[in-house]
């Protein structure tokens, strides 16, 4: 049986990329672009996991989660580009153990959805130990599905090609050229 995931994010292209990636991992995925849309979707879909954006056009991710919990019980992951102590404390109050900080590589979302919180947080590891996941994030990785661009391609930011090693000078543009 595949894991059922409801993605709640108002950025449709980004949510579509998340959906495509998670479907490739074998998940059944629905997307809601607002809190109201999520409330309508949850009754028929009954997800195992909510992946919630913190800032939505009609409510916060926490307001969505609180309302959805009265309709259907499931775990949640919070996504935000605007982390704060208040957001972390509100997540802890709701037993939301994972906050993904945007932008993040898609494999981090896949790991959380399929396996939950990764074992071994930095506090449990020696400071000098370099984690394979951290190495993968710096070096990027191979992605074999079509990504759509989002806001200047930040979804692809960890996949950018290295700058060429050539020392070719840039052609100078002068008036009248």
CORFEN-V934826 format. One line per field, one symbol per residue. ss: DSSP state (a for helix, b for strand, c for the rest). phi: phi as a letter, one per 20 degrees, with the letter a starting at -180 (. if undefined). psi: psi as a letter, one per 40 degrees, with the letter a starting at -180 (. if undefined). Layout:
ss=???
phi=???
psi=???
This chain:
ss=cccbbbbbcccaaaaaaaaaaaaacccbbbbbccaaaaaaaaaaacccbbbbbcbccccbaaaaaaaaaaacccbbbbbbccccaaaaaaaaaccccbbbbccccaaaaaaaaaaccccccaaacccccccaaaaaaaaccccccccccccccaaaaaacccccccccccccccccc
phi=.efecdedbfeffffffgfgffffeneeccccdbfffffffffeelfebdddffdcfdaegfffffffffebeaebcddbdcfbfgffffffgemeecceefecfgfffgfffecmfgfnfgfedffefefgffffffenaecdcfeefclmmfgegedfffffeedffffeedgne
psi=hihhhhhhhegdddddddddddddeeihhihheidddddddddddgidhhhhidhideiidddddddddddhhiiihhhiegiidddddddddefhehhhhiiiidddddddddeahiigiddeiidehhidddddddeaihhfihiiihgffddedeeiiiiieifhiihhhihe.
